[in-house]
Amino acid sequence: MVHGRLKQLHTPREVALVPQPKEAAVECAAILLDGFDVIVLGLSGAAVTPSRGRAVAARARSKGSILIVTEGKWDGPDLRISSRVAGYTGLSQGRGRVTGIQLDVAAAGKGFQQRTGRMEIRDDAGELSWAARDNPHVAATPPLKAAL
């Protein structure tokens, strides 16, 4: 889930990663918005009350910062991205080395309809790369549900 203005940020100068802030997740994010361009906040499965979530999201917009929330429930994000593993490459009959992972990805946000697609993360000669994959099966299936 992403809160804030993606269009205005050219190159982030300051990024804060808060993977497990425990009970003070929202307060931690609110404080970090004063000094950081991008905050990645892991909620560890917790839910944020709608009123508190709206207040912190408004603060992110007013500061021109981006708040990325993972692993929890935060209502009303500007952008929600969800994914699930669709398959692997490199394995044959349970043996071998994983050389790629296919993901079915869905993105939905304010101002645009949900879009879905398949991405592949693979190892190209020791370098990690992303590639969009055309897959008629993905287009025919209903969009993924957003993580709650």
Backbone hydrogen bonds, N-H to C=O, Kabsch-Sander energy under -0.5 kcal/mol:
donor,donor_aa,acceptor,acceptor_aa,energy
2,V,79,L,-2.7
3,H,67,L,-2.8
5,R,65,S,-0.7
6,L,4,G,-0.8
9,L,5,R,-0.5
9,L,6,L,-0.5
10,H,8,Q,-0.7
16,A,38,V,-2.7
18,V,16,A,-0.5
18,V,40,V,-3.2
24,A,21,P,-1.2
25,A,22,K,-0.8
28,C,24,A,-2.7
29,A,25,A,-2.2
30,A,26,V,-2.4
31,I,27,E,-2.0
32,L,28,C,-2.4
33,L,29,A,-1.7
34,D,31,I,-1.5
35,G,32,L,-1.4
36,F,32,L,-1.6
37,D,14,E,-1.5
38,V,14,E,-2.0
39,I,66,I,-2.6
40,V,16,A,-2.9
41,L,39,I,-0.6
41,L,68,I,-3.5
42,G,18,V,-2.8
42,G,40,V,-0.5
43,L,41,L,-0.5
43,L,70,T,-2.9
45,G,71,E,-4.8
46,A,43,L,-1.8
48,V,73,K,-2.5
53,G,49,T,-2.8
54,R,50,P,-2.5
55,A,51,S,-1.7
56,V,52,R,-2.2
57,A,53,G,-2.5
58,A,54,R,-2.4
59,R,55,A,-1.8
60,A,56,V,-2.2
61,R,57,A,-2.2
62,S,58,A,-2.5
63,K,59,R,-1.9
64,G,60,A,-0.8
64,G,61,R,-0.8
65,S,60,A,-2.4
66,I,37,D,-2.8
67,L,3,H,-3.3
68,I,39,I,-3.5
68,I,66,I,-0.6
69,V,1,M,-2.8
69,V,67,L,-0.6
70,T,41,L,-2.6
73,K,46,A,-2.2
74,W,72,G,-0.5
78,D,2,V,-1.8
79,L,2,V,-1.3
80,R,108,A,-3.3
82,S,106,A,-2.6
84,R,104,D,-1.7
86,A,102,Q,-3.1
87,G,102,Q,-1.3
89,T,100,G,-2.2
92,S,95,R,-2.9
95,R,92,S,-1.5
97,R,90,G,-0.9
99,T,89,T,-2.5
100,G,89,T,-1.2
101,I,121,I,-2.6
102,Q,87,G,-2.9
103,L,119,M,-3.2
104,D,84,R,-2.6
105,V,103,L,-0.6
105,V,117,G,-3.2
106,A,82,S,-2.7
107,A,115,R,-2.6
108,A,80,R,-2.4
109,G,112,F,-1.1
110,K,78,D,-1.9
112,F,109,G,-1.3
115,R,107,A,-2.7
117,G,105,V,-2.0
118,R,133,R,-0.8
119,M,103,L,-2.8
120,E,131,A,-2.6
121,I,101,I,-2.7
122,R,120,E,-0.6
122,R,129,S,-2.3
123,D,99,T,-2.3
124,D,122,R,-0.7
124,D,127,E,-3.6
125,A,123,D,-0.9
127,E,124,D,-1.1
129,S,122,R,-2.3
131,A,120,E,-1.7
133,R,118,R,-3.1
135,N,133,R,-0.5
138,V,135,N,-0.7
139,A,135,N,-1.5
140,A,136,P,-1.5
141,T,137,H,-1.1
141,T,138,V,-0.5
